[in-house]
C-alpha cells in the first residue's frame, strides 16, 4: 500500500538525517577536542554509510512513484523526501569538508580561541533537528523559526571572516590556519542554508506558500 511505503520513506529520511547530524556533531567535536579518531571516522566510516543511504532512499522513492503513481499531497511529500535526501547528502559532504580541515588544524598551532565556529555549529545542528521535526510534524511555525535563524548564522560567519582577515594581515604565518577556519565557517553556513531549504519546502507542503531563499544554494559545495 502507498500509505505503508510513505511511512517507510519518512522513517528512512529521519534516520538518514540523524546520521548526517551525527557527522556534523562529530566533525566539530573532533576539532574542538583535538581528537583525530573522531574526524577520521566521519571521513572513512560515516560518509560511506551516508552515501549508501542516499542511494537507497533515491531508489525507494523512485520505485514508489513508478508503482503507485501518487497524486496531490502524496506526490508532493515523496518529491520533498527526494529533495531532502539530496540536501542531506550535501550536508554530509560539508561535514566531511569540516572534518578534513579539522585534521589539519589539530596538528597546527591555533590562530585564536574558537568562539564563533562552535557557536555557529550549535545553532546549525539545532536548525537541522528542527527542520526534520517540522517535516515530520508538518509544523510550519517551527519551519519559519528555522528560516529566521539563518540570518544569525550569516552574521556570525561574516564576523569570523572579518576577524580572521585581520589575523592574516597582521601575521602572515597564520594564513593557512585562518583559511581553513574560514572554510569551516562557510561549510556551516551552507549546512544552515540547506536546513532552511527543507523548511521552505515544509511551508510549501503545508500552507501552499512559496518562500524564496535569499542565497545561492550551490555556492562552493565541493568535496
C-alpha positions as CSV (number, residue, x, y, z in Angstrom):
1,X,0.0,0.0,0.0
2,X,1.1,3.5,-0.7
3,X,0.5,4.6,2.9
4,X,2.8,1.9,4.2
5,X,5.5,3.0,1.7
6,X,5.2,6.6,2.7
7,X,5.6,5.7,6.4
8,X,8.7,3.7,5.4
9,X,10.2,6.5,3.4
10,X,9.6,9.1,6.1
11,X,11.2,6.8,8.7
12,X,14.2,6.3,6.4
13,X,14.7,10.0,5.8
14,X,14.6,10.7,9.5
15,X,17.2,8.0,10.2
16,X,19.4,9.5,7.4
17,X,19.1,12.9,8.9
18,X,20.2,11.5,12.3
19,X,23.3,10.0,10.7
20,X,24.1,13.3,9.0
21,X,23.6,15.2,12.2
22,X,26.0,12.8,13.9
23,X,28.6,13.5,11.2
24,X,28.3,17.3,11.7
25,X,28.4,17.0,15.5
26,X,31.4,14.7,15.4
27,X,33.3,17.0,13.0
28,X,33.1,19.9,15.3
29,X,33.7,17.8,18.4
30,X,36.9,16.3,16.8
31,X,38.1,19.8,16.1
32,X,37.3,21.3,19.5
33,X,38.7,18.3,21.4
34,X,41.6,17.7,19.0
35,X,40.5,14.1,18.6
36,X,41.8,12.7,15.3
37,X,39.8,9.5,15.7
38,X,36.5,11.3,15.6
39,X,37.5,13.2,12.5
40,X,38.8,10.2,10.6
41,X,35.6,8.2,11.5
42,X,33.5,10.9,9.8
43,X,35.6,10.6,6.6
44,X,36.3,6.9,6.5
45,X,33.2,5.3,8.1
46,X,30.2,7.6,8.3
47,X,30.5,9.2,4.8
48,X,30.3,5.8,3.0
49,X,27.2,4.9,5.1
50,X,25.6,8.3,4.2
51,X,26.3,7.8,0.5
52,X,24.8,4.4,0.6
53,X,21.7,5.5,2.4
54,X,21.2,8.4,-0.1
55,X,21.2,6.0,-3.0
56,X,18.8,3.6,-1.2
57,X,16.3,6.4,-0.5
58,X,16.5,7.7,-4.0
59,X,15.8,4.2,-5.3
60,X,12.9,3.5,-2.9
61,X,11.3,6.9,-3.7
62,X,11.6,6.3,-7.5
63,X,10.1,2.8,-7.2
64,X,7.1,4.1,-5.1
65,X,6.3,6.7,-7.7
66,X,6.5,4.3,-10.5
67,X,4.5,1.6,-8.7
68,X,1.7,3.7,-7.2
69,X,1.7,6.8,-9.3
70,X,0.7,9.0,-6.4
71,X,-1.0,12.3,-6.9
72,X,-1.7,15.5,-4.9
73,X,-0.2,15.7,-1.4
74,X,1.2,12.2,-1.5
75,X,3.2,13.0,-4.6
76,X,4.4,16.3,-3.1
77,X,5.6,14.5,0.0
78,X,7.6,11.9,-2.0
79,X,9.2,14.7,-4.1
80,X,10.0,16.6,-0.9
81,X,11.6,13.5,0.6
82,X,13.8,13.0,-2.5
83,X,14.8,16.7,-2.4
84,X,15.6,16.4,1.4
85,X,17.6,13.3,0.5
86,X,19.7,15.4,-1.8
87,X,20.0,18.3,0.7
88,X,21.1,15.8,3.4
89,X,23.7,14.3,1.1
90,X,25.2,17.7,0.6
91,X,25.2,18.4,4.3
92,X,27.2,15.1,4.8
93,X,29.7,16.4,2.2
94,X,30.1,19.6,4.2
95,X,30.6,17.6,7.4
96,X,33.4,15.7,5.6
97,X,34.9,19.1,4.5
98,X,34.9,20.3,8.1
99,X,36.5,17.1,9.3
100,X,39.2,17.2,6.7
101,X,40.1,20.8,7.6
102,X,39.9,19.8,11.3
103,X,42.6,17.2,10.7
104,X,44.9,19.9,9.5
105,X,44.1,22.4,12.3
106,X,44.5,20.0,15.2
107,X,48.1,19.3,14.1
108,X,49.0,23.1,13.9
109,X,49.0,26.0,16.4
110,X,45.6,27.6,16.7
111,X,45.3,31.1,15.4
112,X,42.8,32.2,18.1
113,X,40.4,30.7,20.6
114,X,37.5,29.1,18.8
115,X,34.3,31.0,19.9
116,X,32.3,31.9,16.7
117,X,32.7,28.5,15.0
118,X,31.4,26.3,17.9
119,X,28.5,28.8,18.3
120,X,27.7,28.5,14.6
121,X,27.9,24.7,14.8
122,X,25.5,24.6,17.7
123,X,22.9,26.8,16.0
124,X,23.3,24.9,12.8
125,X,22.8,21.5,14.4
126,X,19.6,22.7,16.1
127,X,18.4,24.0,12.8
128,X,18.8,20.6,11.2
129,X,17.0,18.9,14.0
130,X,14.1,21.4,13.9
131,X,13.9,21.2,10.1
132,X,13.4,17.5,10.2
133,X,10.9,17.8,13.1
134,X,9.0,20.4,11.2
135,X,8.7,17.9,8.3
136,X,7.6,15.0,10.5
137,X,5.1,17.1,12.4
138,X,4.1,19.2,9.4
139,X,4.7,22.3,11.6
140,X,5.1,25.5,9.5
141,X,5.7,27.6,12.6
142,X,8.8,25.6,13.5
143,X,9.9,25.7,9.9
144,X,9.6,29.5,9.9
145,X,11.7,29.7,13.1
146,X,14.5,27.8,11.4
147,X,14.4,30.2,8.4
148,X,14.7,33.1,10.8
149,X,17.8,31.7,12.4
150,X,19.6,31.6,9.1
151,X,20.4,35.3,9.3
152,X,22.1,34.8,12.7
153,X,24.4,32.3,11.0
154,X,25.2,34.8,8.3
155,X,26.0,37.4,10.9
156,X,28.4,35.2,12.9
157,X,30.0,33.9,9.7
158,X,30.7,37.5,8.5
159,X,32.2,38.3,11.9
160,X,34.5,35.2,11.8
161,X,35.7,36.2,8.3
162,X,36.5,39.8,9.3
163,X,38.4,38.7,12.4
164,X,40.5,36.1,10.5
165,X,41.3,38.5,7.7
166,X,42.7,40.8,10.3
167,X,44.9,38.0,11.7
168,X,46.2,37.1,8.3
169,X,47.2,40.7,7.5
170,X,48.9,41.2,10.9
171,X,50.7,37.8,10.9
172,X,51.2,36.0,7.5
173,X,52.2,32.8,9.4
174,X,48.5,32.4,10.3
175,X,47.3,32.5,6.7
176,X,46.9,28.7,6.2
177,X,45.2,28.1,9.5
178,X,42.9,31.1,9.1
179,X,41.8,30.0,5.6
180,X,40.9,26.5,7.0
181,X,38.8,28.2,9.7
182,X,37.0,30.4,7.2
183,X,36.3,27.4,5.1
184,X,34.8,25.6,8.1
185,X,32.7,28.5,9.0
186,X,31.5,28.7,5.3
187,X,30.6,25.0,5.4
188,X,28.4,25.5,8.5
189,X,26.7,28.5,6.8
190,X,25.9,26.3,3.8
191,X,24.6,23.5,6.0
192,X,22.3,26.1,7.6
193,X,21.1,27.2,4.1
194,X,20.2,23.6,3.3
195,X,18.3,23.2,6.6
196,X,16.4,26.4,5.6
197,X,15.7,24.9,2.2
198,X,14.0,22.0,3.9
199,X,11.9,24.3,5.9
200,X,10.8,26.3,2.9
201,X,9.6,23.1,1.4
202,X,7.7,22.2,4.6
203,X,5.9,25.6,4.4
204,X,5.0,25.0,0.8
205,X,3.7,21.4,1.5
206,X,1.6,22.6,4.5
207,X,0.5,26.1,3.5
208,X,1.0,26.1,-0.3
209,X,3.2,29.2,0.0
210,X,6.5,29.6,-1.8
211,X,9.2,31.3,0.2
212,X,12.3,32.1,-1.9
213,X,15.6,31.6,-0.1
214,X,17.8,34.6,-0.4
215,X,21.0,32.8,-1.0
216,X,22.6,30.9,-3.9
217,X,22.3,27.2,-2.8
218,X,25.1,25.9,-4.9
219,X,28.0,28.2,-3.9
220,X,31.1,26.3,-3.4
221,X,29.7,22.9,-2.4
222,X,32.9,20.9,-3.1
223,X,34.4,17.9,-1.5
